[in-house]
Amino acid sequence: MSENERVPVDFWFDPMCPWAWITSRWIHEVAALRPIEPRWHVMSLAVLNEGREVPAQYAEAMEKAWGPVRVAIAAEQKYGPQILGTLYTELGVRIHEQGRGVSDEVVVEALEASGLDPALIDAARGEEYDEALRASHKVGIDKVGQDVGTPVIEVEGVAFFGPVVTPTPRGEDAVRLWDGVRLVAGTPGFFELKRSRDVSPSFE
């Protein structure tokens, strides 16, 4: 790899997940300070939780979760994978930072702000893109196993779930976390480092 080349960092996301959103903003922060190139991929919490016993409120959220990921896959097929980062940002700002949740209005706004065809909202209501969605999800989840969620990150052959962090680390804090996560994730035999979450996601 030449001196000017950036290291690819593959990131699987579901737009519904607030924790993945914060992690994605951290990756953007790291990309401004280190020679990495984020590459965005779709995974699905709705697919991940199929057949699982979950609380009624979460099950309702999973029904809504199908729409954005279907639209993201439809956009990727029409415009190419390079548009996913922009679309994810426009969705995330509205869903999480503006606190508006998922609706057709929000998704259409995100499509338009990304310069994409707003008619792609039609993908949210059908199963036309589900095979491709499941395939994209499988690539990511197969790298880390079924007992995790989103995001999944892979860099130079090392894949991991997370990190789950709030608020978004900035500047040198972001780089320090990046170096630490890569160090532990790349250690042979390392599987888990965890503590209970006692705060809600913060989108500062």
Secondary structure, DSSP 8 states (H G I E B T S, - for coil): --TT--EEEEEEE-TT-HHHHHHHHHHHHHHTTSSEEEEEEE--HHHHTTT----HHHHHHHHHHHHHHHHHHHHHHHH-GGGHHHHHHHHHIIIIIS---S-HHHHHHHHHHTT--GGGGGGGGSSTTHHHHHHHHHHHHTTT-TT--S-EEEETTEEEE----SS---HHHHHHHHHHHHHHHTSTT---------S-----
